Structures are given as C-alpha cells and as structure tokens.
Amino acid sequence: MSKLFEDRVFWITGAFGALGAATARRLALAGANVIASSRNVDTQLFADWPHVVPLSVDVADDRSVRSAFAQIEERFGRLDGLVTSTNVAAFGDFLDLTDDDWQRVIDAKLLGSVRPIRAALPRFIAQGHGAIVAISGRGGIAPPPNHFPGSSVNAALDLLVQGLGRRYGPLGVRVNAVAPGPIRSPRFDSMATTQAATEPTRLTALDGPGTPEDVAAAVAYLLSDDARFVTGTRLYVDGGGPPYA
Ligand SMILES: NC(=O)c1ccc[n+]([C@@H]2O[C@H](COP(=O)([O-])OP(=O)(O)OC[C@H]3O[C@@H](n4cnc5c(N)ncnc54)[C@H](OP(=O)(O)O)[C@@H]3O)[C@@H](O)[C@H]2O)c1
C-alpha cells in the first residue's frame, strides 16, 4: 500500500526547531522527501532519516531563500508543499523590548514566512497545486503578557494566510496556518521562565502542554488531500485554550 505522501516533496523552514523537526519526521514517515532548513544545520538530527535533506537557509535574507528554492528545484524538480516554522526568542515586558527585538521577530517569522512563500508560490501556481502551512500561534488571538512581538506577528500571519488562501485558491494553491498553544519544547520553557506559573495562558482545557507531534499531525492534515476543501484558515492546536474557572 502506498504511503500518504509517497513521491511528494515538502520544504520546511525552521526544521531544526522542536516543531519543525517533528513535522519533518512525520512527513518523511508518510513517504515524503523533506527539505529541512534552518540557519544552523545539525547534520546529526536527521542522520537516520534518508528522506530528510538538510539545507542551510537564512529566511531573513531574501537571496538566501531564493538560492535555497533554486537548489530544491535543481535537486527534486518538484515541490508539493511548504511549511514555515521559524522564529527567534524575544520574550519580556513591552517596556523592556527594543525596536531591535521587534525587528528580529518580524524578520524571522513574518517576513521569514513571506520570503519562502514568495519563492515557492510561482511554482505552485504554474503546476496548479500546492499547499502552504504557516505555523503562527495562539498568541495571535490571546497575547501572553511577555510575548507581544511574537503574538502580533502571529495575528499578522493568520491574516496573511486568509488573504493568500482567497487570492490563490482559484489557482489551486491552498494556504493555511496552524496556531499552537503551549507545546512542550525549549521555546515554551524559555517563554515560561519569563511568565508566572499561574498565568492563565499556560493552562489548557485538555491536559497540556501539547507535544511537537500534536502540531506535526495538524500540519500533515493540512498538507494532505484530506484538506482539499480547506484554505485561508487557521487550525488551533492549543488544548482548547484556558478552561473556564
Ligand atoms: N513551542 C511552542 O510552544 C510554540 C507555541 C506557539 C507557536 N510556536 C511557533 O512555532 C514555530 C516553531 O516553534 P519551535 O518551538 O519549533 O521554535 P524553535 O525550536 O525555537 O525553532 C525555531 C527554528 O527557527 C529557525 N530560525 C530562526 N531564525 C531563522 C532564520 N533567520 N533563518 C532560518 N531559520 C531560522 C531556528 O534555527 P536557526 O537558529 O539555526 O536558524 C530554529 O530551527 C515558531 O514560529 C513559534 O513561534 C511555538
């Protein structure tokens, strides 16, 4: 029996982070070839995954992104989907965060998603199919007090996804977001250290935090043909958000 993503090629940015790595493994297990990119490439992380190809890319640099896309084209001659999962840490009180902190988040996550999408989209349009999933975050509708830059960018990404979904749906391209809540990961830990343990945004209706694999499952669904009628939307993977008191 053929696997769900047999012969398909997916590009994941931020693939050496917790959520990106889980997604790369999930897609590879389902038969895909996966281009796993980040600035720093740990050759050991996917050493046992022959269908995961590491590629060093800086999504804050448009030339680096375009060069990466050209390398993917040359090596695989096809691309079926793109997952953007980059960010940097910029946690703290609003009054303590600088322009530079905000700019780094915008560059790594908002423009860091725009650039790979802009590089890959013409191919998707030309072939009449393609699926894009941006990892945004629950902060986009409920910003934790120490996470305003990331939360603002999440809201912007969700809006972008909605616009792109409507704009390019008629051309066969689906564009969605997965918005995680608290997910067990180094990023969650570093955010939690600047946030009181009782902060309601850390609590979830379902037993949490979630796992990177929970996010990977949602991404795989949105990339798959099961989601053929789903575009321009965001899927929360957040344990339902804070429970009612
Ligand atoms: N973990 C959570 O609880 C949670 C909750 C909600 C939303 N999210 C979102 O989910 C996404 C992934 O989170 P995560 O926990 O996997 O984060 P992570 O472990 O910090 O991974 C982030 C990845 O982004 C890469 N990156 C950062 N800047 C880059 C750049 N300029 N060019 C290329 N790669 C860059 C990092 O690698 P290099 O530094 O080597 O480039 C790393 O691979 C992020 O957008 C995050 O905001 C996470």
Ligand as a Chemical Component Dictionary entry (heavy atoms), coordinates in Angstrom:
data_LIG
# 
_chem_comp.id                   LIG 
_chem_comp.type                 NON-POLYMER 
_chem_comp.pdbx_formal_charge   0 
_chem_comp.three_letter_code    LIG 
# 
loop_
_chem_comp_atom.comp_id 
_chem_comp_atom.atom_id 
_chem_comp_atom.alt_atom_id 
_chem_comp_atom.type_symbol 
_chem_comp_atom.charge 
_chem_comp_atom.model_Cartn_x 
_chem_comp_atom.model_Cartn_y 
_chem_comp_atom.model_Cartn_z 
_chem_comp_atom.pdbx_ordinal 
LIG N1  N1  N 0  6.892  25.868 21.018 1  
LIG C1  C1  C 0  5.716  26.411 21.290 2  
LIG O1  O1  O 0  5.149  26.216 22.397 3  
LIG C2  C2  C 0  5.042  27.296 20.277 4  
LIG C3  C3  C 0  3.756  27.807 20.572 5  
LIG C4  C4  C 0  3.145  28.623 19.634 6  
LIG C5  C5  C 0  3.778  28.930 18.443 7  
LIG N2  N2  N 1  5.031  28.430 18.188 8  
LIG C6  C6  C 0  5.668  28.791 16.923 9  
LIG O2  O2  O 0  6.042  27.619 16.229 10 
LIG C7  C7  C 0  7.211  27.866 15.446 11 
LIG C8  C8  C 0  8.269  26.834 15.802 12 
LIG O3  O3  O 0  8.480  26.858 17.200 13 
LIG P1  P1  P 0  9.615  25.952 17.876 14 
LIG O4  O4  O 0  9.208  25.713 19.285 15 
LIG O5  O5  O -1 9.931  24.790 16.990 16 
LIG O6  O6  O 0  10.814 27.011 17.863 17 
LIG P2  P2  P 0  12.399 26.751 17.891 18 
LIG O7  O7  O 0  12.670 25.409 18.478 19 
LIG O8  O8  O 0  12.995 27.959 18.504 20 
LIG O9  O9  O 0  12.773 26.683 16.337 21 
LIG C9  C9  C 0  12.801 27.816 15.551 22 
LIG C10 C10 C 0  13.582 27.499 14.304 23 
LIG O10 O10 O 0  13.666 28.680 13.502 24 
LIG C11 C11 C 0  14.986 28.753 12.964 25 
LIG N3  N3  N 0  15.280 30.125 12.593 26 
LIG C12 C12 C 0  15.240 31.247 13.360 27 
LIG N4  N4  N 0  15.605 32.313 12.640 28 
LIG C13 C13 C 0  15.877 31.862 11.382 29 
LIG C14 C14 C 0  16.327 32.485 10.201 30 
LIG N5  N5  N 0  16.575 33.800 10.124 31 
LIG N6  N6  N 0  16.502 31.716 9.097  32 
LIG C15 C15 C 0  16.256 30.385 9.139  33 
LIG N7  N7  N 0  15.858 29.734 10.244 34 
LIG C16 C16 C 0  15.661 30.467 11.357 35 
LIG C17 C17 C 0  15.861 28.204 14.082 36 
LIG O11 O11 O 0  17.109 27.684 13.671 37 
LIG P3  P3  P 0  18.429 28.585 13.461 38 
LIG O12 O12 O 0  18.535 29.490 14.659 39 
LIG O13 O13 O 0  19.529 27.613 13.317 40 
LIG O14 O14 O 0  18.198 29.320 12.205 41 
LIG C18 C18 C 0  15.007 27.018 14.538 42 
LIG O15 O15 O 0  15.231 25.901 13.701 43 
LIG C19 C19 C 0  7.656  29.301 15.772 44 
LIG O16 O16 O 0  7.163  30.171 14.790 45 
LIG C20 C20 C 0  6.963  29.577 17.107 46 
LIG O17 O17 O 0  6.714  30.945 17.296 47 
LIG C21 C21 C 0  5.669  27.620 19.077 48 
# 
loop_
_chem_comp_bond.comp_id 
_chem_comp_bond.atom_id_1 
_chem_comp_bond.atom_id_2 
_chem_comp_bond.value_order 
_chem_comp_bond.pdbx_ordinal 
LIG N1  C1  SING 1  
LIG C1  O1  DOUB 2  
LIG C1  C2  SING 3  
LIG C2  C3  SING 4  
LIG C2  C21 DOUB 5  
LIG C3  C4  DOUB 6  
LIG C4  C5  SING 7  
LIG C5  N2  DOUB 8  
LIG N2  C6  SING 9  
LIG N2  C21 SING 10 
LIG C6  O2  SING 11 
LIG C6  C20 SING 12 
LIG O2  C7  SING 13 
LIG C7  C8  SING 14 
LIG C7  C19 SING 15 
LIG C8  O3  SING 16 
LIG O3  P1  SING 17 
LIG P1  O4  DOUB 18 
LIG P1  O5  SING 19 
LIG P1  O6  SING 20 
LIG O6  P2  SING 21 
LIG P2  O7  DOUB 22 
LIG P2  O8  SING 23 
LIG P2  O9  SING 24 
LIG O9  C9  SING 25 
LIG C9  C10 SING 26 
LIG C10 O10 SING 27 
LIG C10 C18 SING 28 
LIG O10 C11 SING 29 
LIG C11 N3  SING 30 
LIG C11 C17 SING 31 
LIG N3  C12 SING 32 
LIG N3  C16 SING 33 
LIG C12 N4  DOUB 34 
LIG N4  C13 SING 35 
LIG C13 C14 SING 36 
LIG C13 C16 DOUB 37 
LIG C14 N5  SING 38 
LIG C14 N6  DOUB 39 
LIG N6  C15 SING 40 
LIG C15 N7  DOUB 41 
LIG N7  C16 SING 42 
LIG C17 O11 SING 43 
LIG C17 C18 SING 44 
LIG O11 P3  SING 45 
LIG P3  O12 DOUB 46 
LIG P3  O13 SING 47 
LIG P3  O14 SING 48 
LIG C18 O15 SING 49 
LIG C19 O16 SING 50 
LIG C19 C20 SING 51 
LIG C20 O17 SING 52 
# 
